[in-house]
Amino acid sequence: MHTARTRTFVRLSLACLAIGLMATSQAFAQTVTISDRYVETTAGPWASTAVYVLTAAGDIVASSPVGNTTSDVGDWLTPKSGMSSYEVRATQSTPACNGPSGTWQSLSSSQAWYITAGYPTSYAYCYVFIEIRHSANPSVILDNAWITLTAIRN
């Protein structure tokens, strides 16, 4: 008698535990989202810099269309927690952007790519392909995007 009750209790306990673990994992599920982006900025008279940044706070920051200013254009991680567990790798294309490339960089610190059109150059552009992965599962790329940066000096 006690054996049947014990087995039933154990089965119910395991079922409740499994449901609780599923709910917990879904509650803490994170989503990495980056998308192809064209960033253009115009400034002058001496220099214009177009920039794209994945911040350690989970934000995406990019140049504003006019002036050498930046703004938050979205989140690369939702919800924003545990950013230091993620890594980014940039693959440069021609022409190349300034910034880290070829190796995985921790997103515990912000990672930035940029191009500058400085006197006497009036126009500069570059391309970079970025990928994000979680350090606990490095063989899985969570998202990727082509970033095009264009700086125009007026």
N, C-alpha and C positions, 0 to 999 in steps of 0.2 A: 503494500500500500504506500508506504513512504517513498519507495523507489519511483513509482509512477508519478506521484505528486512532485517529487524532486526533479524528475526529468521534465515535466511540464513547466515547472518554475524556471528551470535552467533555459529551456527553449524560449519562454516568454522574455526572460531577462536578456538573452542574446539578441532576440528580435528587437527589443527596445533599444539596446545598445547600438545595433546596426542602423536603426532609423535615426537615432541621435547623432551618430557619426556622419551619416549622409547629410543631415540637416546642417551640422556644423561645417562640413566641407563646402556645402553650397553657400553658406552664409559668408565664408571667408574666401570664396573663389575670386580670383583677380583676373582682369582682362587687360591684355596689352593691345593697344590700338595706335598704330601710326599709319599714315596714308601718304601717297604721292603728293608732293606739295611744290608749288612754284612760288618762290619768295623773290619779290623785286622791290628795290628801294631806290629812290632818287634823292640825292642830297648834293650839297656843294658849298662853296665853290672849290674846296681843296680835295675833299675825299668823300666817297660814299661807300658804306660797308653793308652788305647783305649777310644776315646771320640766321642760323637755325640751331636751336639748343634743346637738348633733352636734359631737364634739370634733375637734381638729386631729390627734389620735392615731388617729382612725378608729373611736372608740367612740360608742355611744349611751348617754347618761346621763339618768336620769329621777328624779323625786321618789319617795321611799319612801312607802308608804301612811300611815305614822304618823310625825309629827315632821318638822321641817324638815331632812331629810337626803336625800341622793341616792345612787344606786347605778348601776353599770354594768349595762345591760340588754341589751347586744348590740353588734355591730359593724355600722357602715354600709358598711364597705369590707373586702373579703376578697380576697387577703391585704392586710394593712395596710401599704401603702407608697405614696409619691407622693400623699398626701392633698392637698397644696397644688395639685395639678392639677385638683381638683374644685371645683365651685361649687354653692351652694344658693340657691334663691329661695323666699321665703315669700309666700303670698297670704293676707291676713287676711280673716276672715269676721266676722260680727257675733255676739256681741261679740268685739272684737279682743284678741289677746294682746300683751304687751309683747315687743319684739324687732325685729330687722330685717325689713323687708317691702318688696316691690315691685321690688327690684333684686337682681341676682346678687351674692352675697357669696362670697369665696374661703374655702375650708375649710382654708386655711393657718393660720387661727385659728378657735377654737371659736365656734359660733353657737348662741345660746340664745333660747328663747321662754318666757315665764312669766306667771303671773297671781297676784296677792296678794289675800287676804281679810284686811284689817286693820280694827282697831276703828274704827267700830262695825259694819262689814259682817261678817257671819258666813259668807257663801258667795259665791264668785266663780268664773266659768268663762269659757273662751274657746275658739275654734277657729282653727286655722291649717293651710293646705295647703302642704306643702313639696315641692319638686322638686330633683333632683340631676342635674347634667350634668358632662361632662368638658370642660375648657377648650379642648382640641384639636378637639373636635367639638361646638360649642355648640348646634347645631340638634337634637341627639338628647337627649331626656330619658331618663336611665338608670333612674330609679325615682321614685315619688311616694307621698305618704301624707297622710291627714288625721290631725291630732293634736288631741285634746281635752284640755284641762287644767282641772282642778277643784280649787279650794282651799277647805277648810272650816276655819273658826276655831271652836274649842270653848272 
